[in-house]
Amino acid sequence: MTGLRTAGIYLLLVAGGVLTLAPFLLSLSTALKSPQQFASGSVLGPPAPPTLANFGELFGERYDFVAPIAVTAQVVAVILVGQLVFSVFAAYAFARLRFPGRDALFWVYLATLMVPQAVTIIPLYMLFTDMGLRNTFWALVLPQLFGSPYAIFLLRENFRGIPGDLLDAAKLDGAGTPRILWHVVVPVSRGIIATLAIITVVTHWNNFLWPLVITTGRQWQVLTVATAGLQSQYNSNWTIVMAAATVAILPLMVLFLIFQRHVVRSITITGFR
């Protein structure tokens, strides 16, 4: 009976793995096909023979996909630094500092998670247009730069789990709030901070609606908008689109492989719980 149960668990895990990897494999397989082979053969069939022509065309003069990748990387890097710095400060204040209305302010701020992004698009667009920032780099990063309710909530819950004795010992040694935050809180929270970093990178690497609205032309075109622009009403260019999707996915997969140990550590029960 135990053997059947174990086999069933492994079967479910394998099925889940196949369902997870299938879209990525289909994207790569399509990207390695020529347009003629894709049009004449089965969508699920393997490329025969594989070709890198789609990737060459993607990074050629016609599409110049290097520029959207560079813009997206810059936007994500700035947002990541801003999100981590401001979220850590705000989360520590809500978790450990005492001031009037702390809990009420936190729950009001957290309630903004229920506001759909689409509701704020028009006011934000009007604001940045009036400020003369439309179609600029800062228009892409400023709305997401100063932390987010989800990030602050995630870090606050983790900071509340740090033993008070550890922080009191640092205070007895003469450490102030900035030193405690940098030398005590951040080191023991590396796992959850790494997890938040991955979530932030993936979220803003895939961001589409706001960059589409606030930018025009190719100067500040991000990866998702550039990929969508590869399709037209009469020509879908699926092999080129899948090549672009594959290029967009690879950095995220590499990032997860590098930080997966920290992600796993952040969701395990540690001595601080």
Buried (B, 14 or more C-beta within 10 A) or exposed (E): EEEEEEEEEEEEEEEEEEEEEEEBEBBBBBBBBBBEBBEEBEEEEEBEEBBEBBBEBBBEEEBEBEBBBEBBBBBBEBBBBBBBEBBBBBBBBBBBEEEEEEEEEBEEBBEEEEEEEEEBBEEBBEBBEEEEBBBBBEBBBBBBBEBBBBBBBBBBEBBEBBEEEEBEEBEEEEBEBEEBBEEBBBEBBEBBBBBBBBBBBBBBBBBEEBBBBBBEEEEBBBBBBBBEBBEEEEEEBBBBBBBBBBBBBEBBEEBEEEBEEBBEBBEEEEEEE
